[in-house]
């Protein structure tokens, strides 16, 4: 849904066994989303399954926003990761979350907005690919895998235009053809992900880094431009914690009028959305409920399985209701418990065997304290999901809001720890 790859020069030094990049992971997520939507579409249009339009397009907007914030890629192409782009991505996440959680609200508008993004983005990206001197023409004249890359991009953009048109004007085709288009669109993402992974393996880590971005220089970046248009260096862990915190705050705010019966709130969509974001965090960072792991293909398959269940929960109401409650509850309880054990075991060991006096920087102390509160909150949230009614609604609402604030605070601490200042 954007210019997914810049030209990379093959290198004799191949990085065997290189782990999949974040870009490949996000392409796989888009592919899984569209492939599942296509398969379900046959049953949905025959009336065998219910359909939640808001949940479908709202979740897709949230995934769009994560791609924008983590990679700087929009449906209309690649842009500098400026604060303007980050703010636009956050606004898109808010809009998608609201649409996902409140059935029927802005239903036609959300579908048309997603349709415009896909249709216009496909046209713009296809034109950039066709006329760009450093892209398709160069790739076709180089290695076999670069020819595959050019073909994969061209196919994806062409199908993207068709899917966008069908999304905007559903009556122009049959339901069966629409389902087939979704499936082909999903397969085209898988094909592109395979091509990008192969290209990555043909390049040394140094070349990949050099071709993807310039070194971040905070002093240089502050000169000569308004701050909204400056490049910003936000690590993936910061972006994902910020997004998760933002969505949790929004969930808490929307629960207030929902508890007053002002509008209907979809708890199923909330669980599906949260599971997708948690699984994306696992794929991007290797952060699982039981610990940190390398981003291997096994981890990706497990993460995509969780994402698939979250996607199905948002598209088809009530199909996985019981499963989603169990998954989200266990995920949070295990994640919080393991996190607390990892923090307190070294502390207890230090009490038994006092080390030489060491001074912890204030930022590290803030991070540890915030993480402890987050882990405790996650355990309580998991218990409230597993055993509804045992914790009063007002306490649950306040807890979700506080968790959102804490995740944003954690993102701020990580940003200060990881990004150099002028």
N, C-alpha and C positions, 0 to 999 in steps of 0.2 A: 504494500500500500504506500510505498515510497520508493525512492531510489535506494535499493537495499545494499548495493555494494559499489565501492569505488575500485578503480583498476589496481590490481596488485601484480607485481612482477614475480614470476616463478623463480624459485631458488633451488640450487642443487641440494641445499641442506633441508631435508624434510623433517618436520616435527612429528615423528611417529607417535601414535597414541595421543595426539593432542586432544584436550578436552573440548567439547562443543562450546562455541562462543555464546555470549548472551544474545547476540543477534540471531543465531541459529535457533536458540531456545524459543525466542518470541515468535519466529516464523513457524515453528512447530505448534505453538499454542494457537496461532491463527488458523493453521491447517486443521488441527483437531476440532476447533470451534465450528468451522464451516463444514467439515466432513460429518460431524455429528448432526448439525442442523439439517444437512441434506438427507441423511438417513431418517431422521425423525419426521422430515417434511412429508414423506409418503403417508405415514400414519396420521399426522396432524390434519392434512387436507382431506383424508378419507373420513375424518371424524372419530377415529379410534382413540386419539389422544387429544387432551386439551392443549391450548397454545397460549403462551404469555408473550405478547409482542413487546411490551415494555421491558420485561426481564431480558429478552433476547437482545434488543438493540441497546438497552442501558448497559448491559454487561460488555457488549462490544465497544461502546464508547469508553468505558473504564480501561479496557485493554489497550485501546488507541492511546489513551492518556499516559499509560505506563510506558508505552513505546516512545512517546514524545519526551517524557521526563528522563527516562534512563538512557536513551540512545540519541535524542535530538532529531528524531525522524517523525515527520507528520504525514498524513495521507497525501499531501501535495508535494512531497519531496524532502530532501535533507536541508536543514537549516543550522545556523550557528546555535549552540545551546546557550542562548541569552536568557536573561530573566523574563523577558517578554514571552518567550516560548514556554518557559517553565510555568508561568502564570496561566497562559492559555491551556496548557495541559492540565493544570489543577482545576480550572473552570470546567473543562470537559469531564473530568472525573466527578466533580460535584453534580453536573447535569446528568451524567450516566447513572450515578448512585441514586439520585432522586427518582429518576424514571424507573429504575430497577425495583425500588422499595415501595413505590406508590402505584399500584396497578391502575391503569386507565388515565393517569395524569400525563398530559402532553403526548398521548399515544401517536397521533398522526404526525406531530411535529418531530418527535424523536426518530421515527422511521424515515421521514423525508430528510432530516439532517444527516443521518447515517448514509442514506442513498446519495446525497450530494457529495459527501466526503469520498465515497467509494467511486462514484461515476467520474467526478471532476478529477479526483486524485489519479485514477487510472489513465485518463486522457493526458494529463500533465506529465505523468511519469513515462508514458509510452513515447510522447514527443521528446522528452529529455533523452531517453534511450536512443531514439532514432537519429536525432541530430547531433548528439554529443560526440565530439571527435575522439574523446578518450575512452569511449565505452564500447558499444556493440561492434563498430567497425574494427577497432583494435583487437577486441577479444576474438572475433571470428578469424583473424589472421594469425593468432598465436596458438596456444595449446588446445587439445581436444576438450579439456574441462572448461576452458573459457568459452568455447563454442556452446557447450551445454549451458553455461551461465547466461549467455546472451539469449539463447532459446528459452530458458526458464523465465527470465525477466519479461521477454516479449509475450510469452504465453500467459503469465500471471497478469500483466497489465491489460491484455486483450480481454481475458475472462473477467477481470475487475470492472471494466467498462460495462460489460453485459450484465453483470450482477447488480451494479449500481443502477442501471437503467430499469431492471426488473424490480428493484427495491423501490424506486420512485414511481414506477407505473406497473403495478402487479398484474393488471388486466391484459397486458400486451402478450402474455404467453400462458401456457398451461401450467398447472401445478406440478405435473410430472417433470416437465422441462426445467422448471425452477429448481426442483430437488436435484436434478442431474447437474445443473449449473453450480449449485452449492458444493456438490461432491467433487466436481472437476476443479473448482476454485480451491478447495481444501487440498486436493492432490497436487495442484500447482505450487502451493506453499511448501509441501513436503519435498517436491522436486528442487525448488530453489534452495531450501535448507540443505539438502544433500550436496548441491553444487557449491554452496558457500563453505561447507565443511571441508570438501575436497580441496578447494582453493586455499583455505587456511592451512591445510596439511602440506601444501606445496611451498609454503613460505616459512621462513625462519621467524621466530617470535619478534626479533628486532625489526624485520621488514614490515610485519603486520602492524606493530606499534607505530612505526614511522609513517605508514601510509594512512593510518586511521585518524591521527590527531597530532597537533603540535604540542610540545611540552607546555604545561600551564605555568604562566608567570603572572603572579598577582600584581606586581608593580606595573608591568607593561599593560596589563589588562585594564588598569584604572585610568589610563591616560587617553584623552582624546575622544571620549564618547559618553553619552548619557548612560547612567548605570543600568537602565532597563534594556539597553542594547549591547551591553558588554557580554563577552563570553563568561559563562559561569562553569566552575568545575564542581559538580555535585557527584560524589561517588554513588554507586548503585545502592549500597546499604543505606545511605542517607535518603535517597529518593524513595526507596520502598518503605522505610520507616515513616517518612513524612506522609506518603500517600495512605498508608494504613491508619495513621493517626487522624488524618483529615476525614477519612471515611467513617471511622468510629465516632468522631465528634458529630458528624452529620447524622449518623444513625441515632445517636442520643437525642439530638435536637428534633428529629422527625418523630421520635417515639412520644414526645410530649403531646402534640395534638392528636396523635393516633390513640393514646390512652384516654383522651377526652372524646373519642369517637367522632372527631372532625373529619377524618378520612381513614380509609383502610390501609393497613400496613402489612406488607408481605414478609412474614418471618422466614418463609421458605427461600425467597429470593435473597434475603439478608444472609442466611446460612450459606447459600450457594456462592454469593459474591465474596464473603469472607474466606471461604475455603479456597476459591480461585486465587485470591491475593496471597493467602498463606502458602499455597503450593507454588505460586510464582516466586515468592521469596525463597522457597526451598530450592527451586531450579536456578535462580540467579545467584544465590549466595552459598548454596550447599548447606543451608541452615534447616535442619530437621528437628522434630520434637525430641529426638534422642541424642542430638549432638551435631557437630559440624562434619561434613564430608566433602570430598572432592566431587566436582560436577561430572560424574561419570554417566555413561549411557544407561546404566541400571537405575541411577538416581533420577534421571530424566524420565524414564518409563514409569517409575513409581509416581513422580510428580504429575505427569500427564494423566495418569489414572485418576488421581484426586481432582485435577482440573476438569476432567471429563465429567465426573459426578457433579461438580459444581455447575458446569455448563448445562447439563441435563436438568438439574434442579431449577435453574432460572428459565429454561425454555418450556418445560412441561411441568405445570403445577401438580403437586401431590404425588408424583411418580416415585420420588426417592425421599419422602418426608422423614420417615423413621431412620433411614440410613444416614441422612445428613445430620440429624440431631446427634446420633451416636458418634459420627466421625468428628464433628466440630467440638463436641464435649471432650472426647478422649484426646484429641490433638492439643487442646488448651491445657488440660489437666497434666498430661505427660510433659508438655513443653515447659510449663511453669515449674513442675516438680523437679525435672532434670536440671533446669536452669538454676534453681535454688541450691540443689545439691552441689553443682559445680562451683558455685560461689562460696558456700559455707564449708565445704570439705577442706580447702586450703587454709581457711581461717582457723578451723578446729585443729588442724595439723600444726599451724603456727603457734597456737596456744600450748599444745603439748611440747613442741620443740621450738622455743622462741628463737627466731633468726636474729642476725645482727640488725641493729636499728636501721630502718629504711623509711624514706619520706615519699609518700604517694602524692603526685601532683594533684591540685584541686580538681582538674577536669576528670581525672581517673576516679577520684572519690565520687564526683557527681554521677559519673557513668554507672558505678557499682550500685550506689543507692537507688538510682532510677531503675536499674535493671531488677533489683530486689523487689521494688514496689510493683513493677510491671509483671513479674513472674507470679507474685501473690495475687494480683488482680486477674491474671489469666486463669489461675486455678479456681478462683471464685466464679469467674465467668463460665468456665467449663462446667462447674457443679450446677450453676443456675440453668444452663442449657439442658443438662442431663436430668435434673430434678426440678422442673418448673413448678412454681408455687411455693417452694420452701423459702425463697428469698423474695421479699416484697418488691413490687415493680419499681417503686421509687428508688430503692437502693440499687437495683440492677441498672436503672437508667443513669444514676449518678456515677456508678462504677464504670460503665461504658464510656461516659464523657471523660472521666479522669484518665482512663486508659488511653484515650485518644490524645489528650494533652501530654501524657507521659511519653508516648511514642514520638510525638513531635519534639519534645524536649530531648529525647534520646537521639533523634536525628540531628539536632543542633549540636549536641555534645560530640557526636561522631564527626560532624563537619569541621568543628574546631580542632579535633585531634588529627584529622586526615589531610586537611587542605592547608597549605602554607599561607600565611598572611604577609601583607606588605610590611 
